[in-house]
Amino acid sequence: MATRQLLAELTAAYVARTGQAFAIESVGGVDAAKRVQAGEAVDVVILASDAIAKLVAAGHLRADSVTDLVHSGVAVAVRAGAAVLDISSEDAVRQAVLAAPAISYSTGPSGVALAQLFERWGIADQIKDRIVTAPPGVPVGSLVAQGEVALGFQQLSELIHVDGIAIVGPLPSAIQITTTFSAAMATGCTRASEVRALLDFMASSDAEAAKRRQGMEPAHTHSQ
């Protein structure tokens, strides 16, 4: 879901440029991977790079088509109007987490990494009853906006479109969690040239402004 807004913007730009029609369906990453594994017919898959690598290894996606699109970092949000938090250092974030009555993070790769961070800090047991898991399809930001949690961690791209929250800022570099999103062609794809042209556009400099506008950094590497 982190790339949903970006893909909508890039596909609209590509259709306007080429007239090539195509449909993108945005679902949770776990669901998307399961559907590809189950053999659902698709032309191209866009997921976190580790999920793409697993689907390549399982023979569902073409290794020679893997294209890194964006790097996406995690930001911290509080309810609009809440007191300003200090998250300038690793210790400041730890203190903020310990002070928060309720915390939420995503179920994706960033959430897994945060859980590991809380374990490393030695506070996992202390805060476990205060962690609210956002149901699938419900953004962490909406729980923050509704006042259900005081502190929300999610990819910046998923927070910037949520009303009723204040984005405190990105996690400090020492503990920043970056997810790379990549695209790859399905092994059963019958429209390779069309997919290749689309991926070339999505990885090109013409797509950079949209990526930054949607809270992400362009990734410039083509994996072979």
Backbone as a chain_set.jsonl record, in Angstrom:
{"seq": "MATRQLLAELTAAYVARTGQAFAIESVGGVDAAKRVQAGEAVDVVILASDAIAKLVAAGHLRADSVTDLVHSGVAVAVRAGAAVLDISSEDAVRQAVLAAPAISYSTGPSGVALAQLFERWGIADQIKDRIVTAPPGVPVGSLVAQGEVALGFQQLSELIHVDGIAIVGPLPSAIQITTTFSAAMATGCTRASEVRALLDFMASSDAEAAKRRQGMEPAHTHSQ", "coords": {"N": [[0.819, -1.208, 0.0], [2.12, 1.138, 0.382], [3.083, 2.184, -1.979], [0.892, 2.907, -3.415], [-0.313, 5.497, -4.002], [1.769, 6.683, -5.425], [2.041, 4.95, -7.646], [-0.428, 5.33, -8.849], [-0.161, 7.968, -9.671], [2.069, 7.793, -11.404], [1.164, 5.946, -13.313], [-0.969, 7.342, -14.457], [0.427, 9.438, -15.65], [1.928, 7.994, -17.499], [0.005, 6.809, -19.139], [-1.097, 9.103, -20.267], [1.057, 9.9, -21.766], [1.603, 7.773, -23.534], [-0.739, 6.447, -24.26], [-1.139, 3.824, -23.699], [-3.088, 1.508, -22.172], [-3.61, 0.229, -18.884], [-4.216, -1.707, -15.912], [-3.874, -1.221, -12.449], [-3.852, -2.94, -9.44], [-4.038, -2.274, -6.086], [-3.097, -3.874, -3.202], [-2.6, -5.284, 0.098], [0.803, -6.159, 0.83], [1.404, -8.834, 1.635], [-0.865, -10.217, 0.815], [-0.757, -9.697, -1.937], [1.602, -11.083, -2.679], [0.837, -13.712, -2.043], [-1.184, -14.135, -3.904], [0.192, -14.064, -6.315], [1.858, -16.276, -5.927], [-0.087, -18.21, -5.967], [-0.596, -18.409, -8.57], [-2.072, -16.514, -9.976], [-2.951, -14.676, -12.869], [-0.92, -12.164, -13.901], [0.793, -9.283, -15.227], [2.857, -7.681, -14.257], [4.55, -7.183, -11.146], [4.715, -5.325, -8.172], [6.477, -4.843, -5.343], [7.892, -4.931, -1.975], [11.429, -5.263, -2.043], [12.544, -7.625, -0.937], [10.393, -9.388, -0.941], [9.907, -9.535, -3.67], [12.285, -10.814, -4.46], [11.916, -13.358, -3.325], [9.764, -14.299, -4.828], [10.912, -14.361, -7.333], [12.851, -16.329, -6.891], [11.181, -18.483, -6.527], [10.288, -18.884, -9.033], [8.206, -17.408, -10.097], [8.518, -14.842, -11.057], [10.426, -12.942, -13.468], [13.861, -12.948, -13.292], [15.582, -11.342, -14.785], [14.196, -9.049, -15.144], [13.902, -7.509, -12.925], [13.498, -4.432, -11.338], [14.536, -1.815, -9.42], [12.608, 0.63, -7.812], [11.918, 2.653, -5.807], [13.152, 4.026, -2.663], [11.902, 3.81, 0.534], [11.237, 5.447, 3.504], [10.647, 5.329, 7.119], [8.397, 7.268, 9.051], [7.369, 9.287, 11.881], [4.296, 9.853, 13.522], [1.933, 11.987, 15.19], [-1.182, 12.87, 16.8], [-2.928, 15.583, 15.276], [-2.243, 18.724, 16.672], [-1.21, 17.716, 19.004], [1.328, 17.639, 21.598], [4.612, 18.713, 20.673], [7.049, 16.379, 19.743], [10.303, 15.146, 20.634], [12.334, 13.592, 18.406], [14.906, 13.37, 17.663], [17.101, 11.763, 18.082], [18.284, 8.371, 18.585], [17.911, 7.652, 21.278], [16.04, 9.562, 22.063], [13.79, 8.788, 20.585], [13.339, 6.305, 21.746], [12.649, 7.119, 24.364], [10.296, 8.502, 23.761], [8.669, 6.439, 22.842], [8.477, 4.881, 25.169], [7.058, 6.654, 26.744], [4.61, 6.888, 25.517], [1.093, 6.264, 25.617], [-0.211, 4.512, 23.88], [0.749, 2.742, 20.948], [1.306, 2.37, 17.461], [2.201, 0.427, 14.592], [2.985, -0.571, 11.212], [1.973, -3.686, 9.603], [3.741, -4.555, 7.797], [7.104, -4.881, 6.328], [8.42, -2.779, 7.677], [7.196, -2.711, 10.141], [7.951, -5.16, 11.246], [10.679, -4.705, 11.496], [10.643, -2.617, 13.378], [9.594, -3.931, 15.623], [11.739, -5.604, 16.14], [13.623, -3.674, 16.783], [12.562, -2.659, 19.188], [12.862, -4.904, 20.751], [15.669, -5.053, 20.794], [16.221, -2.753, 22.207], [15.35, -3.588, 24.619], [12.789, -3.155, 25.608], [10.518, -4.411, 24.781], [8.764, -6.212, 26.185], [7.81, -4.525, 28.141], [6.245, -2.667, 26.735], [4.422, -4.147, 25.306], [1.656, -4.489, 25.745], [0.688, -2.087, 24.995], [0.769, -1.803, 22.34], [-0.923, -1.341, 19.38], [-2.188, -3.07, 16.772], [-2.658, -2.214, 13.492], [-5.531, -3.043, 11.627], [-5.6, -5.059, 8.578], [-5.361, -3.072, 5.682], [-6.151, -0.79, 7.014], [-4.84, 2.313, 7.596], [-2.049, 3.153, 9.67], [-1.886, 5.841, 10.301], [-4.582, 6.668, 10.398], [-5.475, 5.593, 12.792], [-4.019, 7.104, 14.552], [-5.066, 9.648, 13.976], [-7.679, 9.334, 14.87], [-7.287, 9.238, 17.544], [-6.841, 6.837, 18.773], [-4.326, 5.79, 19.104], [-1.295, 7.173, 20.415], [1.114, 7.475, 19.2], [2.372, 6.919, 16.048], [3.971, 4.783, 13.733], [4.96, 4.667, 10.463], [5.502, 4.155, 6.931], [6.566, 7.115, 5.366], [5.317, 7.786, 2.962], [2.807, 6.707, 3.28], [1.717, 8.211, 5.26], [1.542, 10.871, 4.509], [-0.825, 11.599, 3.252], [-2.838, 11.553, 5.083], [-5.42, 12.986, 6.965], [-5.682, 14.994, 9.962], [-3.465, 14.38, 11.458], [-0.128, 15.016, 12.69], [2.971, 15.026, 11.202], [5.83, 14.151, 12.732], [8.379, 13.734, 11.886], [11.012, 12.051, 9.987], [12.37, 8.877, 11.109], [15.406, 9.023, 13.024], [18.632, 8.809, 11.391], [20.253, 6.765, 12.457], [18.531, 4.737, 13.215], [16.808, 4.487, 11.144], [14.467, 2.906, 9.002], [14.555, 1.52, 6.0], [12.721, 0.668, 3.188], [13.065, -0.907, 0.122], [11.305, -0.685, -2.842], [10.493, -2.743, -5.515], [9.997, -3.662, -8.96], [8.836, -6.312, -11.065], [8.6, -8.488, -13.877], [6.059, -10.873, -14.521], [6.597, -14.4, -14.917], [4.886, -15.612, -16.669], [4.049, -13.603, -18.322], [2.742, -12.19, -21.252], [3.218, -9.915, -22.56], [5.736, -8.666, -22.844], [7.286, -6.545, -23.994], [5.692, -4.274, -23.631], [5.561, -4.188, -20.826], [8.264, -3.86, -20.206], [8.742, -1.315, -21.297], [7.091, 0.229, -19.657], [8.304, -0.194, -17.111], [10.809, 0.904, -17.609], [10.087, 3.59, -17.876], [9.078, 4.076, -15.27], [11.392, 3.863, -13.799], [12.852, 5.937, -14.677], [14.35, 9.28, -14.981], [12.262, 10.983, -15.406], [10.314, 10.212, -13.673], [11.097, 10.964, -11.186], [10.345, 13.332, -9.734], [7.691, 12.831, -8.995], [8.058, 10.672, -7.284], [9.442, 11.814, -5.132], [7.548, 13.664, -4.334], [5.66, 11.991, -3.31], [6.792, 11.18, -0.963], [9.04, 9.528, -1.077], [12.302, 8.225, -2.083], [14.02, 8.227, -5.179], [15.156, 5.162, -6.647], [18.041, 4.062, -8.2], [19.055, 1.791, -9.377], [19.379, -0.897, -11.599], [18.715, -4.182, -11.29], [20.364, -7.057, -12.448]], "CA": [[0.0, 0.0, 0.0], [2.992, 2.319, 0.447], [3.329, 2.719, -3.325], [-0.396, 3.055, -4.118], [-0.481, 6.85, -4.548], [2.819, 6.902, -6.422], [1.725, 4.198, -8.863], [-1.568, 5.999, -9.488], [0.356, 9.163, -10.337], [2.939, 7.409, -12.528], [0.394, 5.308, -14.397], [-1.714, 8.399, -15.156], [1.388, 10.153, -16.507], [2.349, 7.1, -18.577], [-1.135, 6.679, -20.062], [-1.188, 10.37, -21.002], [2.201, 9.974, -22.665], [1.678, 6.682, -24.521], [-2.038, 5.89, -24.627], [-1.163, 2.401, -23.327], [-3.968, 1.32, -21.016], [-3.38, -0.93, -18.023], [-4.894, -1.588, -14.615], [-3.063, -1.599, -11.284], [-4.64, -3.204, -8.241], [-3.207, -2.143, -4.883], [-3.543, -4.653, -2.047], [-1.504, -5.487, 1.047], [1.923, -6.9, 0.253], [1.297, -10.271, 1.911], [-1.932, -10.693, -0.057], [-0.262, -9.648, -3.322], [2.554, -12.182, -2.87], [0.077, -14.981, -2.026], [-1.93, -14.271, -5.163], [1.173, -14.405, -7.354], [2.251, -17.669, -5.655], [-1.215, -19.08, -6.322], [-0.669, -18.507, -10.028], [-2.95, -15.526, -10.6], [-2.328, -14.122, -14.078], [-0.613, -10.732, -13.906], [1.939, -8.971, -16.078], [3.952, -7.086, -13.487], [4.333, -7.178, -9.701], [5.51, -4.296, -7.486], [6.47, -5.191, -3.915], [9.178, -4.748, -1.299], [12.431, -6.023, -2.803], [12.743, -8.98, -0.414], [9.258, -10.197, -1.413], [10.164, -9.768, -5.097], [13.362, -11.811, -4.553], [11.347, -14.676, -3.019], [8.924, -14.706, -5.956], [11.863, -14.703, -8.41], [13.454, -17.624, -6.532], [10.149, -19.523, -6.679], [9.989, -19.037, -10.459], [7.001, -16.676, -10.506], [8.891, -13.586, -11.702], [11.646, -13.033, -14.266], [15.016, -12.326, -12.629], [16.209, -10.327, -15.646], [13.317, -7.878, -15.271], [13.773, -6.822, -11.626], [13.844, -3.015, -11.42], [14.303, -1.086, -8.174], [11.905, 1.874, -8.123], [12.027, 3.686, -4.769], [13.503, 3.725, -1.28], [10.844, 4.409, 1.338], [11.613, 5.472, 4.914], [9.597, 5.377, 8.132], [8.234, 8.523, 9.776], [6.622, 9.22, 13.138], [3.153, 10.763, 13.507], [1.091, 12.168, 16.374], [-2.445, 13.496, 16.432], [-2.806, 17.025, 15.034], [-2.442, 19.503, 17.89], [-0.51, 17.106, 20.15], [2.608, 18.273, 21.943], [5.714, 18.388, 19.765], [7.941, 15.357, 20.295], [11.704, 15.11, 20.2], [12.746, 12.28, 17.861], [16.146, 13.731, 16.968], [18.138, 10.748, 18.294], [17.759, 7.043, 18.93], [17.449, 7.666, 22.665], [14.817, 10.379, 22.128], [12.691, 7.951, 20.078], [13.093, 5.299, 22.785], [11.914, 7.796, 25.44], [8.952, 8.812, 23.254], [7.932, 5.171, 22.818], [8.205, 4.509, 26.559], [6.1, 7.605, 27.322], [3.33, 6.874, 24.792], [0.118, 5.317, 26.16], [-0.516, 3.5, 22.863], [1.657, 2.859, 19.798], [0.932, 1.498, 16.353], [3.071, 0.396, 13.422], [2.372, -1.37, 10.157], [2.228, -5.13, 9.629], [4.706, -4.858, 6.734], [8.517, -5.031, 6.692], [8.845, -1.754, 8.641], [6.69, -3.119, 11.456], [8.826, -6.249, 11.711], [11.947, -4.085, 11.902], [10.405, -1.873, 14.616], [9.481, -4.911, 16.708], [13.116, -6.033, 16.434], [14.278, -2.549, 17.446], [12.069, -2.617, 20.577], [13.533, -6.037, 21.421], [17.067, -4.675, 20.996], [16.222, -1.746, 23.265], [14.975, -4.235, 25.872], [11.523, -2.612, 26.119], [9.408, -5.098, 24.107], [7.799, -6.719, 27.161], [7.265, -3.367, 28.855], [5.26, -1.918, 25.931], [3.637, -5.03, 24.422], [0.211, -4.29, 25.929], [0.312, -0.76, 24.481], [0.892, -1.808, 20.875], [-2.177, -1.563, 18.67], [-1.897, -3.462, 15.383], [-3.672, -1.727, 12.54], [-6.081, -4.131, 10.805], [-5.2, -4.96, 7.167], [-6.063, -2.044, 4.908], [-6.372, 0.416, 7.824], [-3.54, 2.961, 7.79], [-1.654, 3.537, 11.03], [-2.216, 7.26, 10.453], [-5.989, 6.88, 10.762], [-5.592, 5.287, 14.227], [-3.468, 8.291, 15.226], [-6.027, 10.745, 13.778], [-8.868, 9.072, 15.692], [-6.925, 9.277, 18.951], [-6.725, 5.479, 19.333], [-2.922, 5.641, 19.503], [-0.626, 8.468, 20.55], [2.34, 7.483, 18.403], [2.267, 6.01, 14.912], [5.153, 4.618, 12.875], [4.622, 4.095, 9.16], [6.257, 4.776, 5.855], [6.147, 8.496, 5.127], [4.403, 7.825, 1.808], [1.467, 6.329, 3.721], [1.247, 9.185, 6.247], [1.415, 12.254, 4.024], [-2.174, 11.894, 2.754], [-3.817, 11.339, 6.161], [-5.841, 14.202, 7.672], [-5.846, 14.886, 11.408], [-2.225, 13.994, 12.127], [1.063, 15.833, 12.453], [4.15, 14.185, 10.988], [6.912, 14.7, 13.544], [9.559, 13.676, 11.035], [11.508, 10.691, 9.758], [13.216, 8.308, 12.154], [16.803, 9.444, 12.84], [19.354, 7.904, 10.487], [20.808, 5.6, 13.172], [17.525, 3.656, 13.322], [15.864, 4.571, 10.032], [14.128, 1.625, 8.361], [14.292, 1.825, 4.597], [12.239, -0.42, 2.347], [13.184, -0.674, -1.316], [10.233, -1.308, -3.619], [10.962, -3.137, -6.844], [9.006, -4.209, -9.885], [9.344, -7.406, -11.896], [7.652, -9.076, -14.819], [5.666, -12.254, -14.238], [7.174, -15.336, -15.899], [3.858, -15.935, -17.669], [3.632, -12.383, -19.017], [2.773, -12.311, -22.719], [3.365, -8.57, -23.127], [7.032, -8.269, -22.289], [7.78, -5.247, -24.481], [4.895, -3.231, -22.977], [5.977, -4.116, -19.422], [9.617, -3.304, -20.181], [8.632, 0.129, -21.541], [6.509, 0.811, -18.441], [9.311, -0.207, -16.047], [11.831, 1.886, -17.971], [9.544, 4.907, -17.53], [8.976, 4.201, -13.808], [12.752, 3.975, -13.241], [13.56, 7.042, -15.362], [14.41, 10.578, -14.295], [10.954, 11.634, -15.551], [9.448, 9.799, -12.565], [11.713, 11.319, -9.896], [9.589, 14.359, -8.993], [6.517, 12.174, -8.399], [8.531, 9.837, -6.174], [9.74, 12.697, -3.986], [6.269, 14.249, -3.915], [4.938, 10.966, -2.555], [7.504, 10.854, 0.275], [10.033, 8.476, -1.292], [13.505, 8.596, -2.825], [14.217, 7.372, -6.356], [16.217, 4.136, -6.627], [18.571, 4.162, -9.568], [19.792, 0.612, -9.814], [18.692, -1.983, -12.296], [19.339, -5.478, -10.965], [20.361, -7.981, -13.61]], "C": [[0.86, 1.269, 0.0], [3.167, 2.973, -0.926], [2.037, 3.064, -4.076], [-0.552, 4.428, -4.779], [0.54, 7.13, -5.647], [2.474, 6.207, -7.737], [0.538, 4.818, -9.595], [-1.081, 7.217, -10.281], [1.199, 8.795, -11.56], [2.158, 6.762, -13.669], [-0.404, 6.345, -15.171], [-0.793, 9.154, -16.124], [1.772, 9.303, -17.718], [1.239, 6.923, -19.613], [-1.257, 7.943, -20.906], [-0.098, 10.467, -22.074], [2.096, 8.971, -23.816], [0.325, 6.173, -25.025], [-2.181, 4.42, -24.281], [-1.999, 2.224, -22.056], [-3.535, 0.107, -20.192], [-4.014, -0.659, -16.669], [-3.959, -2.043, -13.512], [-4.013, -1.816, -10.118], [-3.711, -3.157, -7.03], [-3.839, -2.904, -3.727], [-2.358, -4.767, -1.085], [-0.442, -6.392, 0.451], [1.84, -8.401, 0.446], [0.271, -10.904, 0.981], [-1.453, -10.752, -1.509], [0.668, -10.834, -3.597], [1.829, -13.535, -2.916], [-0.636, -15.202, -3.357], [-0.998, -14.629, -6.319], [1.602, -15.868, -7.189], [1.164, -18.66, -6.076], [-1.425, -19.166, -7.831], [-1.62, -17.54, -10.703], [-2.224, -14.863, -11.775], [-2.173, -12.609, -13.96], [0.584, -10.519, -14.825], [3.14, -8.504, -15.27], [3.568, -7.022, -12.016], [5.258, -6.133, -9.076], [5.362, -4.514, -5.985], [7.809, -4.79, -3.291], [10.189, -5.705, -1.926], [12.665, -7.43, -2.266], [11.618, -9.914, -0.855], [9.42, -10.518, -2.896], [11.214, -10.875, -5.261], [12.833, -13.221, -4.289], [10.508, -15.193, -4.185], [9.772, -15.041, -7.179], [12.43, -16.101, -8.144], [12.472, -18.774, -6.733], [9.702, -19.689, -8.129], [8.776, -18.283, -10.948], [7.309, -15.403, -11.279], [10.221, -13.744, -12.422], [12.789, -12.259, -13.606], [15.599, -11.195, -13.464], [15.373, -9.052, -15.778], [13.241, -7.051, -13.989], [14.325, -5.393, -11.724], [13.524, -2.345, -10.091], [13.688, 0.268, -8.506], [12.139, 2.971, -7.09], [12.568, 3.121, -3.471], [12.508, 4.503, -0.417], [11.19, 4.297, 2.815], [10.416, 5.615, 5.841], [9.604, 6.742, 8.834], [7.375, 8.283, 11.017], [5.497, 10.253, 13.095], [2.475, 10.8, 14.872], [-0.206, 12.823, 15.903], [-2.222, 14.999, 16.233], [-3.098, 17.772, 16.33], [-1.767, 18.927, 19.123], [0.807, 17.827, 20.392], [3.707, 17.804, 21.001], [6.683, 17.426, 20.465], [9.364, 15.561, 19.818], [11.998, 13.705, 19.69], [14.092, 12.436, 17.153], [17.246, 12.687, 17.123], [17.479, 9.423, 18.628], [17.191, 7.041, 20.351], [16.157, 8.471, 22.82], [13.611, 9.579, 21.645], [12.327, 6.897, 21.123], [12.273, 5.904, 23.926], [10.47, 8.091, 25.02], [8.076, 7.563, 23.234], [7.54, 4.765, 24.238], [7.129, 5.398, 27.178], [4.71, 7.5, 26.694], [2.355, 5.856, 25.392], [-0.279, 4.213, 25.172], [0.277, 3.817, 21.6], [1.125, 1.953, 18.693], [1.989, 1.56, 15.258], [2.486, -0.586, 12.43], [2.718, -2.853, 10.31], [3.264, -5.531, 8.578], [6.129, -4.958, 7.245], [8.967, -4.016, 7.739], [8.38, -2.108, 10.048], [7.529, -4.223, 12.078], [10.132, -5.66, 12.241], [11.783, -3.28, 13.2], [10.3, -2.807, 15.807], [10.868, -5.398, 17.131], [13.884, -4.93, 17.168], [13.858, -2.475, 18.924], [12.669, -3.76, 21.397], [14.978, -5.653, 21.766], [17.196, -3.645, 22.115], [15.878, -2.357, 24.639], [13.664, -3.735, 26.453], [10.292, -3.349, 25.57], [8.336, -5.573, 25.094], [7.064, -5.578, 27.866], [6.129, -2.692, 28.074], [4.287, -2.816, 25.17], [2.119, -4.824, 24.542], [-0.267, -2.943, 25.393], [0.369, -0.701, 22.96], [-0.442, -2.195, 20.245], [-1.818, -1.895, 17.221], [-3.024, -2.98, 14.481], [-4.203, -2.906, 11.737], [-5.649, -3.966, 9.348], [-6.038, -3.914, 6.433], [-6.369, -0.774, 5.686], [-5.026, 1.087, 8.076], [-3.295, 3.291, 9.264], [-2.058, 4.987, 11.295], [-3.651, 7.501, 10.872], [-6.23, 6.563, 12.238], [-5.078, 6.462, 15.057], [-4.481, 9.43, 15.158], [-7.25, 10.586, 14.678], [-8.566, 9.092, 17.189], [-6.809, 7.913, 19.594], [-5.297, 5.174, 19.775], [-2.274, 7.017, 19.526], [0.535, 8.619, 19.577], [2.202, 6.466, 17.28], [3.545, 5.989, 14.102], [4.678, 4.006, 11.564], [5.463, 4.774, 8.097], [5.668, 6.151, 5.552], [5.123, 8.58, 4.001], [2.972, 7.473, 2.192], [0.886, 7.324, 4.72], [0.895, 10.538, 5.631], [0.016, 12.596, 3.524], [-3.248, 11.756, 3.828], [-4.123, 12.664, 6.854], [-5.868, 13.942, 9.176], [-4.611, 14.423, 12.159], [-1.146, 15.043, 11.865], [2.238, 14.878, 12.29], [5.323, 14.834, 11.714], [8.195, 14.752, 12.72], [9.964, 12.247, 10.789], [12.255, 10.177, 10.986], [14.645, 8.808, 11.945], [17.596, 8.376, 12.086], [19.892, 6.648, 11.178], [19.832, 4.432, 13.238], [16.508, 3.707, 12.187], [15.69, 3.199, 9.381], [13.735, 1.942, 6.927], [13.855, 0.568, 3.86], [12.439, -0.033, 0.895], [12.036, -1.398, -1.998], [10.729, -1.536, -5.039], [9.793, -3.664, -7.663], [9.651, -5.352, -10.661], [8.21, -7.966, -12.747], [7.327, -10.513, -14.414], [6.217, -13.179, -15.316], [6.169, -15.676, -16.997], [3.405, -14.742, -18.489], [3.79, -12.552, -20.53], [2.993, -10.95, -23.393], [4.668, -7.947, -22.632], [7.477, -6.876, -22.734], [7.019, -4.1, -23.824], [5.32, -3.063, -21.518], [7.361, -3.472, -19.318], [9.572, -1.786, -20.371], [8.072, 0.849, -20.308], [7.556, 0.895, -17.322], [10.435, 0.786, -16.333], [11.372, 3.303, -17.614], [9.538, 5.097, -16.01], [10.341, 4.357, -13.134], [13.501, 5.187, -13.788], [13.546, 8.321, -14.532], [13.071, 11.317, -14.391], [10.02, 11.303, -14.381], [9.94, 10.3, -11.208], [10.888, 12.308, -9.089], [8.386, 13.737, -8.3], [6.933, 11.345, -7.19], [8.795, 10.682, -4.934], [8.454, 13.32, -3.436], [5.488, 13.273, -3.041], [5.745, 10.441, -1.354], [8.557, 9.773, 0.147], [11.227, 9.019, -2.079], [13.643, 7.685, -4.036], [15.343, 6.359, -6.123], [16.734, 4.025, -8.052], [19.247, 2.904, -10.055], [18.877, -0.359, -10.542], [19.406, -3.276, -11.927], [19.298, -6.362, -12.21], [20.37, -9.404, -13.106]], "O": [[0.378, 2.348, -0.344], [3.375, 4.182, -1.016], [2.083, 3.467, -5.239], [-0.881, 4.521, -5.962], [0.218, 7.737, -6.669], [2.597, 6.798, -8.81], [0.503, 4.829, -10.825], [-1.524, 7.466, -11.402], [1.064, 9.405, -12.62], [2.448, 6.996, -14.842], [-0.516, 6.257, -16.394], [-1.172, 9.466, -17.253], [1.924, 9.82, -18.825], [1.501, 6.892, -20.815], [-1.491, 7.87, -22.112], [-0.308, 11.039, -23.143], [2.46, 9.288, -24.948], [0.246, 5.547, -26.082], [-3.226, 3.822, -24.538], [-1.645, 2.738, -20.995], [-3.14, -0.918, -20.748], [-4.311, 0.486, -16.329], [-3.331, -3.098, -13.605], [-4.872, -0.98, -9.84], [-2.73, -3.897, -6.954], [-4.967, -2.622, -3.322], [-1.239, -4.384, -1.427], [-0.747, -7.286, -0.338], [2.164, -9.165, -0.463], [0.496, -11.981, 0.428], [-1.708, -11.724, -2.22], [0.54, -11.506, -4.621], [2.167, -14.397, -3.727], [-0.683, -16.321, -3.87], [-1.364, -15.408, -7.199], [1.699, -16.609, -8.167], [1.449, -19.786, -6.483], [-2.299, -19.886, -8.313], [-1.949, -17.714, -11.877], [-1.042, -14.533, -11.685], [-3.157, -11.87, -13.924], [1.299, -11.464, -15.157], [4.281, -8.873, -15.549], [2.399, -6.831, -11.68], [6.441, -6.064, -9.41], [4.271, -4.386, -5.429], [8.732, -4.366, -3.986], [9.842, -6.826, -2.297], [12.954, -8.342, -3.04], [11.856, -11.094, -1.115], [9.113, -11.626, -3.336], [11.056, -11.765, -6.096], [13.249, -14.173, -4.95], [10.537, -16.384, -4.495], [9.402, -15.904, -7.975], [12.484, -16.943, -9.04], [12.867, -19.892, -7.063], [8.849, -20.523, -8.431], [8.343, -18.478, -12.084], [6.484, -14.929, -12.06], [11.046, -14.574, -12.042], [12.683, -11.051, -13.39], [16.061, -10.195, -12.915], [15.782, -8.096, -16.437], [12.588, -6.008, -13.965], [15.464, -5.179, -12.137], [12.364, -2.31, -9.678], [14.184, 0.977, -9.381], [12.513, 4.089, -7.443], [12.469, 1.924, -3.199], [12.3, 5.7, -0.615], [11.411, 3.2, 3.327], [9.319, 5.972, 5.413], [10.656, 7.29, 9.162], [6.75, 7.235, 11.177], [5.712, 11.392, 12.682], [2.442, 9.811, 15.605], [-0.314, 13.271, 14.762], [-1.421, 15.611, 16.939], [-4.085, 17.486, 17.008], [-1.748, 19.565, 20.175], [1.329, 18.524, 19.521], [3.73, 16.646, 20.583], [7.076, 17.635, 21.613], [9.599, 16.087, 18.729], [11.923, 12.738, 20.447], [14.384, 11.739, 16.181], [18.226, 12.714, 16.378], [16.283, 9.355, 18.914], [16.117, 6.492, 20.594], [15.286, 8.109, 23.609], [12.53, 9.676, 22.226], [11.149, 6.628, 21.358], [11.32, 5.289, 24.403], [9.542, 7.951, 25.815], [6.892, 7.619, 23.565], [6.405, 4.355, 24.48], [6.371, 4.949, 28.039], [3.734, 7.972, 27.277], [2.736, 4.714, 25.65], [-0.64, 3.11, 25.582], [0.456, 4.977, 21.228], [0.56, 0.894, 18.966], [2.595, 2.605, 15.023], [1.585, -1.352, 12.771], [3.633, -3.22, 11.047], [3.626, -6.703, 8.475], [6.353, -5.102, 8.447], [9.794, -4.334, 8.594], [9.077, -1.842, 11.027], [7.787, -4.222, 13.281], [10.625, -6.06, 13.295], [12.69, -3.266, 14.032], [10.843, -2.525, 16.875], [11.14, -5.579, 18.318], [14.69, -5.207, 18.057], [14.694, -2.256, 19.801], [12.948, -3.604, 22.586], [15.449, -5.894, 22.877], [18.163, -3.664, 22.877], [16.087, -1.731, 25.678], [13.433, -3.867, 27.655], [9.158, -2.964, 25.856], [7.144, -5.362, 24.87], [5.868, -5.659, 28.144], [5.168, -2.203, 28.67], [3.416, -2.312, 24.462], [1.389, -4.969, 23.561], [-1.468, -2.679, 25.338], [0.055, 0.327, 22.361], [-1.008, -3.246, 20.546], [-1.209, -1.079, 16.529], [-4.193, -3.305, 14.692], [-3.416, -3.695, 11.215], [-5.359, -2.849, 8.92], [-7.263, -3.882, 6.552], [-6.799, 0.219, 5.099], [-4.155, 0.49, 8.707], [-4.213, 3.657, 9.997], [-2.519, 5.318, 12.387], [-3.925, 8.438, 11.622], [-7.084, 7.182, 12.873], [-5.619, 6.777, 16.117], [-4.73, 10.102, 16.158], [-7.793, 11.568, 15.185], [-9.476, 8.976, 18.01], [-6.692, 7.812, 20.815], [-5.081, 4.397, 20.705], [-2.647, 7.908, 18.763], [0.896, 9.727, 19.18], [1.946, 5.288, 17.529], [4.134, 7.032, 13.815], [4.06, 2.941, 11.562], [6.058, 5.827, 8.329], [4.451, 6.329, 5.491], [4.171, 9.357, 4.079], [2.028, 7.885, 1.519], [-0.312, 7.287, 5.0], [0.055, 11.266, 6.16], [-0.306, 13.776, 3.382], [-4.439, 11.833, 3.526], [-3.214, 13.378, 7.277], [-6.054, 12.806, 9.612], [-4.68, 14.11, 13.347], [-1.248, 15.846, 10.937], [2.472, 14.021, 13.143], [5.756, 15.93, 11.357], [8.991, 15.684, 12.839], [9.344, 11.322, 11.313], [12.718, 10.967, 11.809], [15.061, 9.0, 10.802], [17.269, 7.191, 12.141], [19.978, 5.588, 10.559], [20.246, 3.275, 13.308], [15.467, 3.053, 12.253], [16.647, 2.438, 9.234], [12.7, 2.56, 6.679], [14.53, -0.46, 3.902], [12.028, 1.05, 0.478], [11.818, -2.586, -1.761], [11.303, -0.65, -5.671], [8.753, -4.053, -7.131], [10.862, -5.358, -10.885], [7.036, -7.917, -12.378], [8.211, -11.271, -14.016], [6.298, -12.801, -16.484], [6.556, -15.992, -18.123], [2.467, -14.858, -19.277], [4.829, -12.997, -21.016], [2.961, -10.837, -24.619], [4.684, -6.848, -22.078], [7.995, -6.109, -21.922], [7.61, -3.071, -23.494], [5.428, -1.941, -21.024], [7.598, -2.638, -18.444], [10.283, -1.053, -19.684], [8.522, 1.941, -19.96], [7.683, 1.928, -16.664], [10.952, 1.431, -15.42], [12.155, 4.112, -17.118], [9.942, 6.149, -15.514], [10.44, 4.911, -12.039], [14.646, 5.437, -13.412], [12.838, 8.432, -13.531], [12.775, 12.176, -13.56], [9.055, 12.024, -14.129], [9.277, 10.088, -10.192], [10.743, 12.142, -7.878], [8.087, 14.069, -7.153], [6.228, 11.323, -6.18], [8.417, 10.309, -3.824], [8.297, 13.479, -2.226], [4.748, 13.68, -2.146], [5.424, 9.391, -0.798], [8.935, 9.157, 1.144], [11.176, 10.105, -2.656], [13.404, 6.482, -3.928], [16.35, 6.666, -5.484], [15.954, 3.91, -8.998], [19.954, 2.942, -11.062], [17.742, -0.597, -10.13], [20.589, -3.437, -12.229], [18.299, -6.394, -12.928], [20.369, -10.342, -13.904]]}, "num_chains": 1, "name": "protein.A"}
